[in-house]
Amino acid sequence: MARGHQKALAQQKNAAKKAKQKKKNDGKSQAEIKHSCHICKTPCTGVKVYRDHFVAKHPKEPLPEELKDL
């Protein structure tokens, strides 16, 4: 286990790495998610994926209005 100066350096390096990663993905993942299942809160990227999820995972539930016209 790292102690003292080595630990501080490792924490700084990890913080810089996480900041860089966050900057790289900033907003992209949230923008891609347009729908989420109102029953299980599963994020879906599109209407067709949402409909397929709903039919497969919740077959006994009636389709929501936004999915009936597809």
N, C-alpha and C positions, 0 to 999 in steps of 0.2 A: 504494500500500500504506500502510495506517495505521500510524503510529508513536507511541510514547510514550503520552500521556494519551488520545488518541483510541482507540488500540488497547485500552487498559484499560477504557474506557467501553463499547466494543463487546463485549468479552468478558463484562463484567458483565451487559449487556443480554441477550446470548445465553444466559448461564447462568440468568438469571431466566426467560426465555422457555421454556427446556427444562424447568426445574423446574415451571413452571405446567402445561406440557403433560403431564409425567409424572404430576402430581397428578390431572389430569383423566382420564387413561386408566388409573390405577392399578388393576390387577387385573382389569379388564374383559376385556381381550383374552385373558388366560390362562384365565379362567373359561369363556369360550365354546368353547375348544378342548377337546373331550372325548375325541377319538380321534386317533391318528396311525398312519400306515401303517408296519407293521413292516419293510417292504422299503426304501422310499425316504424314510421319516420325514416325509412330507407331513402337515401338520396338517389335520384334518377336524372340522367343527363338529357333525356328527351321524352317526348310524349309516347313514342312507340315503346321505348324501354320501360316507361312507367306503366303502360297498358300491359305489356308482357309480364312485368313483375306482379301486377295486381291479379291477373288471371292465374298465374302460377302459384302465388303464395296465399291468396285470399279468394279461393274459388266460391265460397259460400256467400261472400259479401256482394251486394249489388255494385255495379260499376259506377264511379262518380260521373257527373254530368259531362265533364270535360273529356272523358274517354269514350263516351257512348257513340259519338259521331265518327270515330275512326274505323 
